[in-house]
Structures are given as structure tokens and as C-alpha cells.
Amino acid sequence: MKVMIVGGGGREHAILEKLRESPRITKLYALPGNGGMAAHAECVPIKATDIDGIVSFAVEKHIDFAVIGPDDPLIAGVCDRLHAAGVRCFGPSKFAAAIEGSKSFAKNLMRKNGIPTADYAVFDRATEAYAYLAGANYPVVIKADGPALGKGVIIADTREEAFQAVHAMMEDGVFGTSGSRVVVEEFLTGVEASVLAFTDGTTLIPMISALDHKRALDGDKGLNTGGMGALAPNPYYTFELACSCMELIFLPTMRAMNAELRPFSGCLFFGLMLTKHGPKVIEYNCRFGDPETQAVLPLLETDLFEIMLATEDGRLGEIPVRFRGGSACCVVLASGGYPGAYQTGFEISLGGADRAENVFVYHAGTKTERDKLVTAGGRVLGVTAVGADARAAQQAAYAAAERIRFDRAFYRRDIGARAIATAEQGEQKIDG
């Protein structure tokens, strides 16, 4: 079968590498792909946001199945367009993708259905938001309602910071129409956990959990990023918490979407805060998370393509989804200056890291230029290692990362460190 993957980041490279294991796939395309994906897929210079181009290509090449990686095309309705053109695909409809495309929709869905989340208020006018914030308890979280490339969330410690965030979003329009409505949330404390789940709207199967690291610098300092690394499974996410989330969050979310006549099919991402009062939803995503996917998929034993086909066909319940034991750790190598301004075009030397046993080097911001691999984005590579336990995976990931060179490269040196130390001490207490 001919399969195309839409997107060109580390998430899409991880998906491609797992799909390569399926004997049913005879040809892989990547739109637009990247320097690493080009080794095993034909890369086509069509942007992930070019819906017309994606659909035209799928029809022209008689694509049998499409896998959509990023949120923007899903929110824009690419799966609806592909289905209308007779192309099967993995991903939700435009109506279902609103669970990520509109934070106010997601929050209202949770409130209506009793799904635990932070208290919140929604504002369409800046003046009303200012009035609310004048009497709020701090810190608070200010979120742009629409997608903002992972940058539309501000934690405001003071009223002045909150006012500045609202002004930037609603009056200066730094996120365009995505910030014309804002959600102001209660600030939750605890430990974050990410859980990706396969669902066809009838069956929901969680994948192993992950622990993402959003801040740019060690010790969870610096600016928020798209993610600087991940550990899977999340040592804080116990069996008891998994059972609680399934009963109180995962299945109720699937059923709530059905009740709204927005059945969700694809990968539903649950961003959770594990608080001392129990797990609560921070956010939903309508697709695989990044970099969590780079830590989770290497542990998947079941044929990913068979899972995706079953999800599209509404028979996910027939597939035994299994994950191997052990752990995986992903360390993101980024361009100096990220998530702010950075330069690209620097030659990359992998130093044999991509040939190390149980190591996967996923490309994100790379391209091939004059037969050389060069940097082409903020997050450049995701170096993932699989080990018998979290400590072994972490050590192997850093050993591989140290072999890679490019000008102005940087990466966090503490991915998973605090969680691993806590787990090794036999304490999994959730503070806050």
C-alpha cells in the first residue's frame, strides 16, 4: 500500500520509522518531510498547511492511506477533504479537532461532563478580562483560545504580567485570530503527565505515559518550548492513576465527544496535571504529541499501521495493542537561541549516533543541502534510546547525543533526572 505522512518534524519521523516495520506498506511519501525522513520516504515539497496541495497529491498518486501529523491541517479539516476524495486517513474530522483548535470548547466540554480540570473563565473582550484579572488570585494561566504553535500559554505571576499577556494576545494580536478569545485558568501544581491514546470513537486504548520537559533550560528554567525531551513511561504515572484517568477522564472524554456529535477518531492526547487532589486535564491535543511520540513509539510492539487501519475502520477493539517493557528517553538537540531567534544552515555530524544499538535519531529541523545534512529549524534532532529501565535509557540517550555536532547546538542535561531519582528512592509523592 502507498502511504503518505503529512508533516516534517520529529514526530513525523518517529511515525515513519514505526510504519516502516509494516510489511503491508510498499511506498512511503512525506509532505514535506525532512533530511532524515528522506532516507526512507520520497519527500515532496508540499507544506502541511497546503490542504489543496495535499489532497491533489493524494488523488494524483493514488495514495491508499494518509497519516496526518501536525495540528494545523487537522484543525483546518484535511481529513474531511481526504475522505471526500476517497482517501482513507488517520486523524479526526474538523469538528472533532476542535478539542484542540478551541480551548474554550475543550474547557466547556469538560465542565459540562464533569471531567476534572482547572477552574477557568473565557473572555472575548480585553476589558472584561482585565476586570476579572484585577480580582484574581495569582499565579494564573492565560491561554490563547486557538492554536499558537505551543506558545499561546502564559503563566502570569502578577497582575501586571497577566495584563501584559492579555494585551499582547487580544489587542496586539501576536497570535492573530487565535488570541482574539482568551481563557484564564486557575494555576495547578503537581507533576505533569502526557498520555496519548488510540481511539475510533467506540474503543479507547491509552499508550504508555510520558513525561515532557517544556522549559528550554536545565532545572525547568527558561522559556517554554515545543518540548526539549521526554521520558516514557512517566515514573509518577502509577497503575492506580492510570485506572483513575481511564474512568474519570479518558472514557468520559470520548463519550462526551460522541454526545456532541463530534466522534473522535485518531490519536487523542491528554495533557494531565497530577495534583494532590487527583489528576486533572491541562489540555487536549488532536494528534500525536511531540516530543512524546519520539519516546513512546519505540516501545510499541504492535504494528502501528494495523492499529491505524483498524482505527479508521472502526474496529480498534479487535487489535491487541502491546508495548514492550523497559523505558525510552528522548533528548532534543536545538539551535542556539531557540525558542527565540536562531540561525540555520549549519552542517550536522551525527558521529555514528544513528548507528548505536537501541538508539533512534529522529530528525526535526534538518534538510539536505549539497549532499550535506544541515540545520533547518529550532528543534533539530530528537535522540531517543531504549533501555531496561529509565536510568539506562537516559544514559544511553545522552551518550548518543554527545556524539552529535553542529554549530550553536544546545540541549538540556537533565531530561528525566528528577523523576528517575524520585523513582529510585521509591517515592512517588505528588506535591502541590
C-alpha positions as CSV (number, residue, x, y, z in Angstrom):
1,M,0.0,0.0,0.0
2,K,1.1,3.6,-0.7
3,V,1.1,5.7,2.4
4,M,1.8,9.4,2.8
5,I,2.8,11.2,6.1
6,V,1.9,14.8,6.3
7,G,4.4,16.9,8.3
8,G,8.1,17.2,8.7
9,G,9.1,17.2,12.3
10,G,10.5,14.7,14.8
11,R,7.0,13.3,15.5
12,E,6.5,12.5,11.8
13,H,10.0,10.9,11.6
14,A,9.1,8.7,14.6
15,I,5.8,7.7,13.0
16,L,7.6,7.0,9.7
17,E,10.2,4.7,11.3
18,K,7.5,2.7,13.1
19,L,5.4,2.5,9.9
20,R,8.4,1.1,8.0
21,E,8.1,-2.0,10.1
22,S,4.7,-2.9,8.4
23,P,5.0,-5.4,5.6
24,R,1.8,-4.0,4.0
25,I,3.4,-0.7,3.1
26,T,5.2,-0.7,-0.2
27,K,5.8,3.0,-0.7
28,L,6.1,6.0,1.7
29,Y,5.8,9.7,0.9
30,A,6.5,12.6,3.3
31,L,4.9,16.0,2.8
32,P,7.2,17.9,3.1
33,G,9.4,15.6,5.2
34,N,12.9,16.4,6.4
35,G,16.5,15.4,5.9
36,G,16.2,12.2,7.9
37,M,12.8,11.1,6.5
38,A,14.3,11.3,3.0
39,A,16.3,8.2,3.7
40,H,13.2,6.0,3.7
41,A,10.4,8.1,2.1
42,E,10.0,10.2,-1.0
43,C,9.8,13.8,0.3
44,V,7.5,16.1,-1.6
45,P,7.7,19.9,-1.1
46,I,4.1,20.4,-0.1
47,K,3.6,22.2,3.2
48,A,1.5,20.6,5.9
49,T,-0.9,23.6,5.8
50,D,-1.5,23.3,2.0
51,I,-4.7,21.4,2.1
52,D,-5.4,21.7,-1.6
53,G,-1.9,20.5,-2.4
54,I,-2.2,17.6,0.0
55,V,-5.5,16.4,-1.4
56,S,-4.4,16.8,-5.1
57,F,-1.2,14.9,-4.4
58,A,-3.1,12.0,-2.7
59,V,-5.5,11.7,-5.7
60,E,-2.8,12.0,-8.3
61,K,-0.6,9.3,-6.7
62,H,-3.5,7.1,-5.8
63,I,-2.5,7.1,-2.1
64,D,-4.1,4.3,-0.1
65,F,-3.7,5.8,3.3
66,A,-2.7,9.2,4.8
67,V,-1.3,9.9,8.3
68,I,-1.6,13.5,9.5
69,G,1.0,14.6,12.0
70,P,0.5,18.3,12.8
71,D,-2.5,20.0,14.4
72,D,-3.0,22.8,11.9
73,P,-4.1,20.7,8.9
74,L,-6.3,18.6,11.2
75,I,-8.0,21.7,12.6
76,A,-8.4,23.0,9.1
77,G,-10.3,19.8,8.1
78,V,-7.7,17.9,6.0
79,C,-9.2,14.5,6.9
80,D,-12.7,15.6,5.8
81,R,-11.2,16.7,2.4
82,L,-9.2,13.5,2.0
83,H,-12.3,11.3,2.9
84,A,-14.3,13.3,0.4
85,A,-11.7,12.5,-2.2
86,G,-11.8,8.8,-1.4
87,V,-8.6,8.6,0.6
88,R,-8.5,6.8,3.9
89,C,-6.6,8.5,6.7
90,F,-5.6,8.5,10.4
91,G,-6.9,11.6,12.1
92,P,-10.0,13.3,13.4
93,S,-12.6,15.4,11.4
94,K,-12.5,19.2,11.6
95,F,-15.4,19.1,14.1
96,A,-13.6,16.7,16.4
97,A,-10.3,18.5,16.0
98,A,-11.9,21.5,17.8
99,I,-11.0,19.7,21.0
100,E,-7.5,21.2,20.4
101,G,-8.4,24.0,18.0
102,S,-10.5,25.8,20.6
103,K,-9.5,25.8,24.2
104,S,-12.8,27.3,25.2
105,F,-14.7,24.5,23.5
106,A,-12.5,21.9,25.4
107,K,-12.9,23.6,28.7
108,N,-16.7,23.9,28.3
109,L,-16.8,20.2,27.3
110,M,-15.0,19.2,30.5
111,R,-17.2,21.4,32.7
112,K,-20.4,20.1,31.1
113,N,-19.4,16.5,31.6
114,G,-17.7,16.7,35.0
115,I,-14.2,15.9,33.7
116,P,-11.7,17.2,36.2
117,T,-9.8,20.3,35.1
118,A,-8.7,23.7,36.4
119,D,-11.3,26.4,37.1
120,Y,-11.5,28.9,34.3
121,A,-13.2,31.8,32.6
122,V,-13.5,32.7,28.9
123,F,-13.3,36.3,27.5
124,D,-14.0,37.8,24.1
125,R,-13.2,41.3,25.2
126,A,-10.0,42.6,26.7
127,T,-11.8,45.0,29.1
128,E,-13.7,42.1,30.6
129,A,-10.5,40.0,31.0
130,Y,-8.8,43.0,32.7
131,A,-11.7,43.4,35.1
132,Y,-11.6,39.7,36.0
133,L,-7.8,39.7,36.5
134,A,-8.0,42.7,38.8
135,G,-9.5,40.5,41.5
136,A,-7.9,37.1,40.6
137,N,-5.6,35.1,42.8
138,Y,-2.1,34.6,41.4
139,P,-0.4,33.0,39.6
140,V,-2.9,32.4,36.8
141,V,-2.6,30.9,33.3
142,I,-3.5,32.9,30.2
143,K,-4.2,30.9,27.1
144,A,-5.0,32.0,23.6
145,D,-8.1,30.1,22.5
146,G,-6.8,28.9,19.2
147,P,-3.6,27.2,18.1
148,A,-0.4,29.2,18.6
149,L,2.5,26.8,17.9
150,G,2.8,25.9,21.5
151,K,3.5,29.5,22.5
152,G,0.0,30.6,23.4
153,V,0.2,29.8,27.1
154,I,1.5,32.3,29.6
155,I,1.9,31.7,33.4
156,A,1.4,35.1,35.0
157,D,2.8,35.5,38.5
158,T,1.4,39.0,38.9
159,R,-1.5,41.1,37.8
160,E,0.9,43.2,35.6
161,E,2.1,40.1,33.8
162,A,-1.4,38.9,33.3
163,F,-2.5,42.3,31.8
164,Q,0.5,42.3,29.5
165,A,-0.4,38.8,28.3
166,V,-4.0,39.7,27.6
167,H,-2.9,42.9,25.9
168,A,-0.4,41.0,23.7
169,M,-3.0,38.4,22.7
170,M,-6.2,40.4,22.4
171,E,-5.1,43.9,21.4
172,D,-1.7,43.5,19.8
173,G,-2.7,40.3,18.0
174,V,0.6,38.5,18.5
175,F,-1.2,35.2,17.7
176,G,-3.6,36.5,15.1
177,T,-7.2,35.3,15.4
178,S,-6.1,32.6,17.8
179,G,-5.7,35.2,20.5
180,S,-9.0,37.1,19.9
181,R,-10.5,35.0,22.6
182,V,-8.6,34.1,25.8
183,V,-9.1,31.5,28.6
184,V,-7.9,32.4,32.1
185,E,-7.3,29.4,34.2
186,E,-6.5,28.5,37.8
187,F,-2.8,27.6,38.2
188,L,-2.5,24.0,39.0
189,T,0.5,22.5,40.9
190,G,1.8,18.9,40.8
191,V,3.5,16.7,38.2
192,E,2.7,16.8,34.5
193,A,2.0,13.6,32.5
194,S,1.2,13.1,28.9
195,V,-0.9,10.2,27.7
196,L,-1.6,9.5,24.0
197,A,-4.5,7.3,23.2
198,F,-5.7,5.5,20.1
199,T,-9.5,5.8,19.7
200,D,-12.1,5.2,17.0
201,G,-14.9,6.8,18.9
202,T,-16.0,3.5,20.4
203,T,-12.8,2.0,21.8
204,L,-10.1,4.0,23.5
205,I,-6.6,2.4,24.1
206,P,-4.1,4.5,26.1
207,M,-0.4,4.2,25.1
208,I,2.3,4.2,27.7
209,S,2.6,7.5,29.6
210,A,5.3,10.1,29.1
211,L,6.9,13.0,31.0
212,D,7.6,16.0,28.8
213,H,10.1,18.8,29.5
214,K,8.8,22.1,28.1
215,R,11.3,24.7,29.5
216,A,14.4,25.4,27.4
217,L,17.0,25.2,30.2
218,D,18.0,22.8,32.9
219,G,16.0,22.8,36.1
220,D,12.9,23.7,34.2
221,K,14.1,27.3,33.7
222,G,14.0,29.5,30.6
223,L,11.2,30.0,28.1
224,N,8.6,27.5,27.2
225,T,9.4,25.5,24.0
226,G,7.7,22.8,21.9
227,G,9.4,20.3,24.2
228,M,13.1,19.6,25.0
229,G,12.8,15.9,25.7
230,A,10.6,13.2,27.2
231,L,10.8,10.1,29.3
232,A,8.4,7.1,28.8
233,P,6.8,5.7,30.8
234,N,6.3,8.6,33.3
235,P,7.6,7.3,36.7
236,Y,4.9,9.3,38.5
237,Y,2.0,7.9,36.5
238,T,1.2,4.8,38.6
239,F,-1.2,2.0,37.8
240,E,-3.7,3.4,40.2
241,L,-3.5,6.8,38.5
242,A,-3.9,5.1,35.1
243,C,-7.1,3.4,36.2
244,S,-8.5,6.7,37.7
245,C,-7.7,8.6,34.5
246,M,-9.4,5.9,32.4
247,E,-12.6,6.1,34.5
248,L,-12.7,9.9,35.2
249,I,-11.1,11.4,32.1
250,F,-10.3,9.2,29.1
251,L,-13.6,7.4,28.5
252,P,-15.8,10.3,29.6
253,T,-14.0,12.5,27.0
254,M,-14.6,10.0,24.2
255,R,-18.3,9.7,25.2
256,A,-18.6,13.5,25.6
257,M,-17.4,14.0,22.0
258,N,-19.9,11.4,20.8
259,A,-22.7,13.2,22.6
260,E,-21.6,16.5,20.9
261,L,-21.9,14.7,17.5
262,R,-18.1,15.1,17.1
263,P,-16.9,11.5,17.3
264,F,-13.1,11.4,17.6
265,S,-11.0,9.0,15.5
266,G,-7.2,9.1,15.6
267,C,-4.8,9.9,18.4
268,L,-6.2,11.8,21.3
269,F,-3.6,13.4,23.5
270,F,-4.3,14.1,27.2
271,G,-2.1,16.6,28.9
272,L,-2.5,16.0,32.6
273,M,-1.5,17.5,35.9
274,L,-1.2,15.0,38.7
275,T,-2.3,17.1,41.7
276,K,-2.7,16.1,45.3
277,H,-6.4,16.2,44.7
278,G,-6.1,13.8,41.8
279,P,-5.4,14.0,38.0
280,K,-6.8,17.0,36.1
281,V,-6.7,17.8,32.4
282,I,-4.5,20.7,31.4
283,E,-5.1,20.4,27.6
284,Y,-6.2,18.1,24.8
285,N,-4.4,17.7,21.5
286,C,-6.0,16.1,18.5
287,R,-2.8,14.3,17.3
288,F,0.4,12.7,18.5
289,G,2.4,14.8,20.8
290,D,5.9,16.0,20.1
291,P,8.4,15.0,21.6
292,E,6.4,12.4,23.5
293,T,5.8,10.4,20.3
294,Q,9.6,10.0,20.0
295,A,9.8,8.3,23.4
296,V,6.5,6.3,23.2
297,L,6.6,4.8,19.7
298,P,9.9,3.0,20.1
299,L,8.3,0.9,22.8
300,L,5.3,-0.1,20.7
301,E,5.4,-3.8,19.7
302,T,2.1,-3.9,17.7
303,D,2.2,-3.0,14.0
304,L,1.3,0.7,14.0
305,F,-0.1,0.6,10.5
306,E,-2.5,-2.2,11.6
307,I,-3.6,0.0,14.5
308,M,-4.2,3.0,12.2
309,L,-6.2,0.9,9.7
310,A,-8.3,-0.5,12.5
311,T,-8.9,3.0,13.9
312,E,-10.0,4.3,10.5
313,D,-12.3,1.3,10.0
314,G,-13.9,1.5,13.5
315,R,-12.6,-1.9,14.6
316,L,-9.9,-0.8,17.1
317,G,-11.3,-3.1,19.7
318,E,-10.1,-6.1,17.6
319,I,-6.5,-5.1,17.8
320,P,-4.3,-6.2,20.8
321,V,-2.1,-3.2,21.3
322,R,1.1,-4.1,23.2
323,F,4.2,-2.2,24.4
324,R,7.5,-3.7,25.3
325,G,8.9,-3.4,28.8
326,G,11.7,-1.0,29.7
327,S,11.9,2.7,29.1
328,A,12.8,5.2,26.5
329,C,14.3,8.7,26.9
330,C,14.3,11.4,24.2
331,V,16.8,14.3,24.3
332,V,16.1,17.2,21.9
333,L,19.1,18.9,20.3
334,A,18.1,22.5,19.4
335,S,19.6,25.5,17.6
336,G,21.1,28.2,19.9
337,G,18.6,30.9,20.6
338,Y,15.5,28.6,20.3
339,P,12.7,29.2,21.1
340,G,13.6,32.7,20.2
341,A,15.6,33.8,17.2
342,Y,18.2,31.3,15.8
343,Q,20.3,30.7,12.8
344,T,20.2,27.7,10.5
345,G,22.3,26.1,7.7
346,F,25.0,24.6,10.0
347,E,26.3,21.3,8.9
348,I,25.4,18.3,11.2
349,S,27.8,15.5,12.1
350,L,25.9,12.5,13.6
351,G,29.1,10.9,14.8
352,G,27.7,7.4,14.4
353,A,24.9,8.1,17.0
354,D,22.4,6.9,14.5
355,R,24.1,3.5,14.3
356,A,24.2,2.9,18.1
357,E,22.2,-0.1,19.4
358,N,18.7,0.7,20.6
359,V,19.2,4.4,19.6
360,F,16.9,6.3,17.3
361,V,17.9,9.7,15.9
362,Y,14.8,11.4,14.8
363,H,15.1,14.5,12.5
364,A,13.0,17.6,13.0
365,G,14.7,20.7,11.7
366,T,17.1,19.3,9.2
367,K,17.5,19.3,5.4
368,T,20.0,18.1,2.8
369,E,21.9,20.8,1.1
370,R,24.6,20.0,-1.5
371,D,24.7,16.4,-0.2
372,K,25.3,17.7,3.4
373,L,22.9,17.4,6.3
374,V,22.3,20.9,7.8
375,T,20.1,22.5,10.4
376,A,16.8,24.0,9.2
377,G,14.8,24.6,12.4
378,G,14.7,25.4,16.1
379,R,14.4,21.8,17.3
380,V,16.9,20.0,15.1
381,L,17.1,16.3,16.3
382,G,15.5,14.1,18.9
383,V,17.9,11.4,20.2
384,T,15.9,8.6,21.7
385,A,17.4,5.5,23.5
386,V,15.6,2.4,24.8
387,G,16.9,0.7,27.9
388,A,15.9,-1.9,30.5
389,D,14.9,0.9,32.9
390,A,14.7,4.7,32.9
391,R,18.2,5.3,34.1
392,A,19.7,3.0,31.4
393,A,17.6,4.7,28.7
394,Q,18.6,8.2,29.9
395,Q,22.3,7.3,30.0
396,A,22.2,5.8,26.5
397,A,20.4,8.8,25.1
398,Y,23.0,11.2,26.5
399,A,25.8,9.1,25.3
400,A,24.4,9.3,21.8
401,A,23.6,13.0,22.0
402,E,27.2,13.8,23.0
403,R,28.4,12.3,19.7
404,I,26.4,14.7,17.6
405,R,27.9,18.1,16.5
406,F,26.6,21.2,14.8
407,D,27.4,24.9,15.5
408,R,25.4,26.5,18.3
409,A,23.8,23.3,19.4
410,F,22.4,23.0,22.9
411,Y,20.3,20.6,24.8
412,R,19.1,20.1,28.4
413,R,21.2,17.8,30.5
414,D,18.5,16.8,32.9
415,I,15.8,15.1,30.9
416,G,14.1,12.7,33.3
417,A,16.6,13.3,36.1
418,R,14.3,14.4,38.8
419,A,11.7,11.7,38.0
420,I,14.3,9.0,37.8
421,A,15.8,10.0,41.2
422,T,12.3,10.0,42.8
423,A,11.5,6.6,41.4
424,E,14.8,5.1,42.5
425,Q,14.1,6.4,46.0
426,G,10.8,4.5,45.9
427,E,8.8,7.7,46.4
428,Q,6.2,9.0,44.0
429,K,4.6,11.7,46.1
430,I,2.8,14.4,44.2
431,D,3.5,17.8,45.8
432,G,1.2,20.8,45.5
